């Protein structure tokens, strides 16, 4: 189990990885592993999530609208992504890990530490989504993989599923990162980087 400080380090790394990928994103109409979303849709969602979580962590609550997807273009995606990542990073870095916040978009009240775990999962998996759309391979460090796999198992085991991710696919047991992606509705074999 990662400490809050260790999660912050892993989160920083995932955000930095996506910052580098955003700098390489030219054509935002490229499809992603997120069904029905191109890179513009995916980055817009990611920026909105960063801003919403940053507001909730900073203020203890934020309206659902704070998480809304943000319109991005090829010209401003890097700046918009980086600005939102800085806000999220600073909010979590300044927060009390045990403080309870309200995540209106999800309708529950986790601690800041639990919210950080959620955002670390999201950042790592979406970094893979972006990298895959760009024809690159991506896998986060082992500590992040372990955390994401544990959370992915919880999500996949939620009765009735979750609207946040696609329907879970079966684990294979031979690759933790691949299994984490499968449990979150992604098929690594279908989206092989070239």
C-alpha positions as CSV (number, residue, x, y, z in Angstrom):
1,X,0.0,0.0,0.0
2,X,1.4,3.4,-1.0
3,X,1.7,6.2,1.5
4,X,0.1,9.5,0.6
5,X,3.5,11.0,-0.2
6,X,4.4,8.0,-2.4
7,X,1.1,8.4,-4.2
8,X,1.8,12.1,-4.8
9,X,5.2,11.1,-6.4
10,X,3.5,8.5,-8.6
11,X,0.8,11.0,-9.5
12,X,3.4,13.6,-10.4
13,X,5.1,11.1,-12.7
14,X,1.8,10.2,-14.5
15,X,0.9,13.9,-15.0
16,X,4.4,14.5,-16.4
17,X,4.1,11.6,-18.7
18,X,0.9,13.0,-20.1
19,X,2.4,16.4,-20.4
20,X,5.1,15.0,-22.7
21,X,2.4,13.1,-24.7
22,X,0.3,16.3,-25.0
23,X,3.4,18.0,-26.5
24,X,3.5,15.3,-29.2
25,X,-0.2,15.4,-30.0
26,X,-0.8,17.1,-33.3
27,X,-4.0,15.7,-34.9
28,X,-6.6,15.6,-32.1
29,X,-9.1,13.8,-34.4
30,X,-7.2,10.6,-33.9
31,X,-9.4,7.9,-32.2
32,X,-8.5,6.7,-28.8
33,X,-9.2,3.4,-26.9
34,X,-12.1,5.2,-25.2
35,X,-14.9,4.3,-27.4
36,X,-16.4,7.2,-29.3
37,X,-13.7,9.7,-28.2
38,X,-10.9,11.2,-30.2
39,X,-7.9,12.9,-28.6
40,X,-9.7,16.2,-28.3
41,X,-12.5,14.5,-26.4
42,X,-10.1,12.6,-24.2
43,X,-7.9,15.6,-23.3
44,X,-11.0,17.7,-22.7
45,X,-12.3,15.1,-20.2
46,X,-8.9,14.9,-18.5
47,X,-8.5,18.7,-18.2
48,X,-12.0,18.9,-16.7
49,X,-11.4,16.1,-14.2
50,X,-8.1,17.8,-13.1
51,X,-9.9,21.1,-12.6
52,X,-12.9,19.5,-10.8
53,X,-10.8,17.4,-8.4
54,X,-8.5,20.4,-7.7
55,X,-11.5,22.5,-6.8
56,X,-13.0,19.8,-4.6
57,X,-9.7,19.1,-2.8
58,X,-9.0,22.8,-2.3
59,X,-12.5,23.9,-1.1
60,X,-13.9,20.6,0.2
61,X,-16.5,20.5,-2.5
62,X,-17.2,21.5,-6.1
63,X,-20.3,21.5,-8.2
64,X,-20.7,18.8,-10.9
65,X,-20.1,21.6,-13.5
66,X,-16.5,22.0,-12.2
67,X,-15.6,18.6,-13.7
68,X,-17.1,19.4,-17.1
69,X,-15.1,18.6,-20.2
70,X,-13.1,21.5,-21.6
71,X,-12.8,22.3,-25.3
72,X,-9.2,22.0,-26.5
73,X,-7.5,22.5,-29.9
74,X,-4.2,21.3,-31.3
75,X,-2.9,24.8,-30.5
76,X,-3.8,25.0,-26.9
77,X,-4.1,21.4,-25.7
78,X,-0.6,21.3,-24.2
79,X,-1.1,24.6,-22.3
80,X,-4.6,23.7,-21.1
81,X,-3.5,20.2,-20.0
82,X,-0.4,21.5,-18.2
83,X,-2.3,24.3,-16.4
84,X,-4.9,21.8,-15.1
85,X,-2.2,19.4,-14.1
86,X,-0.5,22.1,-12.0
87,X,-3.7,23.0,-10.3
88,X,-4.4,19.3,-9.4
89,X,-0.9,18.7,-8.3
90,X,-0.8,21.8,-6.1
91,X,-4.2,21.0,-4.6
92,X,-3.3,17.5,-3.5
93,X,0.1,18.6,-2.4
94,X,-1.3,21.2,0.0
95,X,-4.2,19.1,1.4
96,X,-4.6,17.0,4.5
97,X,-4.7,13.4,3.4
98,X,-7.3,12.5,6.0
99,X,-9.7,15.4,5.3
100,X,-13.1,14.4,3.9
101,X,-14.2,16.1,0.6
102,X,-17.3,15.8,-1.5
103,X,-16.9,14.6,-5.0
104,X,-20.3,15.8,-6.5
105,X,-19.7,14.1,-9.8
106,X,-19.5,10.7,-8.1
107,X,-21.9,11.4,-5.3
108,X,-19.7,10.4,-2.3
109,X,-17.4,11.7,0.3
110,X,-13.9,10.1,0.3
111,X,-10.8,11.3,2.1
112,X,-8.3,13.3,0.1
113,X,-6.0,10.2,0.1
114,X,-8.8,8.1,-1.5
115,X,-9.5,10.9,-4.1
116,X,-5.8,10.9,-4.9
117,X,-5.8,7.2,-5.6
118,X,-8.8,7.7,-7.9
119,X,-6.9,10.4,-9.8
120,X,-3.7,8.4,-10.0
121,X,-5.6,5.6,-11.6
122,X,-7.3,8.0,-14.0
123,X,-4.0,9.7,-14.9
124,X,-2.1,6.5,-15.5
125,X,-4.9,4.8,-17.5
126,X,-5.5,7.9,-19.6
127,X,-1.8,8.3,-20.2
128,X,-2.0,4.8,-21.8
129,X,-5.0,5.9,-23.8
130,X,-3.2,8.9,-25.2
131,X,0.0,7.0,-25.9
132,X,-1.9,4.3,-27.6
133,X,-3.7,6.8,-29.8
134,X,-0.4,8.3,-30.7
135,X,1.0,4.8,-31.6
136,X,3.3,4.6,-28.6
137,X,3.6,2.1,-25.8
138,X,3.1,3.2,-22.2
139,X,3.3,1.5,-18.8
140,X,3.6,3.3,-15.5
141,X,6.1,2.3,-12.7
142,X,5.4,-0.9,-10.8
143,X,4.0,0.9,-7.7
144,X,1.4,2.6,-9.8
145,X,0.5,-0.6,-11.7
146,X,-0.1,-2.4,-8.3
147,X,-2.3,0.4,-7.1
148,X,-4.3,0.7,-10.3
149,X,-4.8,-3.1,-10.5
150,X,-6.1,-3.2,-6.9
151,X,-8.6,-0.3,-7.6
152,X,-9.5,-1.8,-11.0
153,X,-10.5,-5.0,-9.3
154,X,-12.7,-3.1,-6.9
155,X,-14.3,-1.1,-9.8
156,X,-14.9,-4.3,-11.8
157,X,-16.5,-6.0,-8.8
158,X,-19.0,-3.2,-8.3
159,X,-22.5,-4.6,-8.6
160,X,-24.1,-3.3,-11.8
161,X,-20.8,-2.0,-13.0
162,X,-19.8,1.6,-13.3
163,X,-20.6,4.2,-16.0
164,X,-17.1,5.6,-15.7
165,X,-15.3,2.8,-17.5
166,X,-16.2,0.2,-20.1
167,X,-17.4,-3.2,-19.2
168,X,-14.6,-5.2,-17.5
169,X,-12.8,-7.9,-19.5
170,X,-11.3,-11.0,-17.8
171,X,-7.9,-11.0,-16.2
172,X,-5.3,-13.3,-17.6
173,X,-2.8,-13.3,-14.8
174,X,0.3,-12.9,-16.9
175,X,0.6,-9.1,-16.9
176,X,-0.6,-6.9,-14.1
177,X,-0.8,-3.7,-16.3
178,X,-2.6,-5.6,-19.0
179,X,-5.0,-7.0,-16.4
180,X,-5.6,-3.5,-14.9
181,X,-6.5,-2.2,-18.4
182,X,-8.8,-5.2,-19.1
183,X,-10.7,-4.7,-15.9
184,X,-11.2,-1.1,-16.9
185,X,-12.7,-2.1,-20.3
186,X,-9.6,-1.8,-22.4
187,X,-8.1,-4.6,-24.6
188,X,-4.3,-4.1,-24.8
189,X,-4.1,-6.7,-27.6
190,X,-6.5,-4.8,-29.7
191,X,-4.6,-1.5,-29.2
192,X,-1.0,-2.5,-29.8
193,X,1.4,0.4,-30.3
194,X,3.4,0.1,-33.6
